[in-house]
Amino acid sequence: MKARLSDFPARFPNVGDVRGLGLMIGIELVKDQATKERAPELRDRLVQMCFERGLLVLGAGPNTLRLSPPLVLTVEQADCAVDIIAACLRAIAA
């Protein structure tokens, strides 16, 4: 998952950073990548949009999306989750 998510800051203007260890991954949402101004309202919107598409994610801190899937996660499930997050980020950027 982290390998696919690592290019999100280059692909999406509201992603400031992707970080994590193992399957616990954080996606930082910002208003501006240069200033790294936090975007808590975008994070909340992304959480809701993911939920509406069947993906349960959590907020962490003021502006980070937390992914902490179970250890029995399949590759197909991980790909589906990343695809949903990407679709939601594209919709937010539009």
C-alpha positions, -999 to 999 in steps of 0.1 A, spaced: 0 0 0 27 24 10 45 20 -24 13 29 -42 6 58 -19 41 73 -20 35 92 -52 3 108 -39 20 141 -30 31 145 -66 -3 134 -80 -27 153 -56 -22 190 -46 -38 185 -12 -15 157 -1 15 170 19 31 138 29 26 100 31 43 83 60 41 52 81 55 19 92 42 -14 81 5 -12 75 -1 19 97 1 47 72 -8 84 75 -18 107 46 -13 143 55 -38 168 40 -27 203 34 -41 235 18 -8 243 1 21 218 -4 47 246 -2 35 260 32 21 227 45 -8 246 60 -31 221 76 -64 212 60 -86 196 87 -118 203 67 -104 184 37 -94 155 59 -129 153 73 -144 155 39 -121 127 26 -131 105 56 -168 110 48 -163 104 10 -143 72 17 -171 60 40 -197 67 14 -177 44 -10 -174 16 15 -140 23 30 -136 30 67 -107 52 75 -98 73 106 -86 108 112 -54 112 132 -43 146 146 -57 177 130 -52 169 93 -40 133 88 -59 104 74 -49 71 92 -49 38 75 -46 8 98 -59 -22 80 -59 -57 95 -29 -79 91 -49 -104 70 -54 -77 43 -52 -91 8 -35 -74 -21 -68 -70 -38 -83 -53 -8 -53 -30 -4 -55 -20 -41 -93 -14 -37 -86 9 -7 -59 29 -25 -82 32 -56 -110 46 -34 -88 71 -17 -73 82 -51 -108 87 -65 -119 107 -35 -88 129 -37 -94 135 -75 -130 146 -66 -118 170 -40 -92 185 -63 -118 190 -91 
